Amino acid sequence: MRRTIGLLVAAVAALAAPPASALPHAWPHHLALGVSDAPGGARALRGVDLRYQYLAGGVNTGSGWATWNPDGSFVTRYVGESRAAHVVPVFTYYQLLQSRDTCAGGESAVDLCHLRDASLMRAYWADFSLLLRRAHGHGLVVVHVEPDLWGYLEQAGQRALASRFARRAIALRDRLAPNVALAYHDSVWGTREDPTYSKPSLAHMAALGARSARFYRSLHARFDLVFHDVADRDAGFREKVLGDGGASAWTDADFVRRDAYLRALARGTRRPVAVWQIPLGNSTLDQTWDHFRDNRVEYWLGSRAHLAALRDAGVVALLFGAGADGCTTAQTDGGLFFRLARAYEAAPLGV
């Protein structure tokens, strides 16, 4: 009985409002909006505070981001045009998995194998250091470190390996580019349960958020932000292309469950949370390539109450973008995202 009461008390506490977390210097003082945006597109952005770009290709393949322009100047150019457009540049640094080695198996096995390869990791840290040197300056730059990796490490129970990696990234940032805010990536499935399919109670959803936060704390490495993703494809893409009916458009209950998870995550990590790579589909689209449906844009940006629920859960930014070729983009959604974003930015919610 005492154990049951203790679990109930813990669940209720996790559902309470998270404590205020310090925002990175120069972060917008409202619930910010961002979107995936390729080089050259910044001047066309209106109604968003942040733009993000993947840095990928692998550290030892000859085709990684550092080769896209001479000596990594891709980053310098992207930062410069972001500054000129008065938006914060965000880089999703996704280099580990695509690096070359003899490692075999699925993504999780390959990532963990790469982390243990001394030669590969020397190249990795040199590449990461180049990014930081190119991002060094007086304004805020956000570097979102290795989506999915942390979930694989959590599932494998590799706290020591994760901690060494996290501490090295932070130490390099501190030395080379103090203006850079580093973002840890939280994957809800790192808990070994994916609530997209299990549909747990609110109390259990909060317990999953608290479990994810405990793994983050076990690293003893202080990131500036936590990024969290809700889906990697439009619901319509998953249904029509992947045949995954179980990941269809969210119901009201799914959104409320995710609020509970995010609240517990923010409370447990004491970090501001950004929801990243949110699908851009909407209900008006015809379920064809680049025009798949989803309901997250309309649910969140179409309701101030729904945005306030996210803000109250500890979320400080929503970043929208396609997770794969063929998914809806801000350029193929019929203009809905930018219309709603501009309407919101006329009277944003403070954080």
Secondary structure by P-SEA (a helix, b strand, c coil): caaaaaaaaaaaaaacccccccccccccccbbbbcccccccccccccccbbbbbbcccccccccccccccccaaaaaaaaaaaaacbbbbbbccccccccccccccaaaaaaaaaacaaaaaaaaaaaaaaaaaacccbbbbbbcccaaaaaaaaacaaaaaaaaaaaaaaaaacccccbbbbbbbbccccccccccccccaaaaaaaaaaaaaaaaaacccccbbbbbcccccaaaaaccccccccccccaaaaaaaaaaaaaaaaaacbbbbbcccccccccccccccbbbbcccccccccaaaaaaaaaacccbbbbbbccccccccccccaaaaaaaaaaacccccc
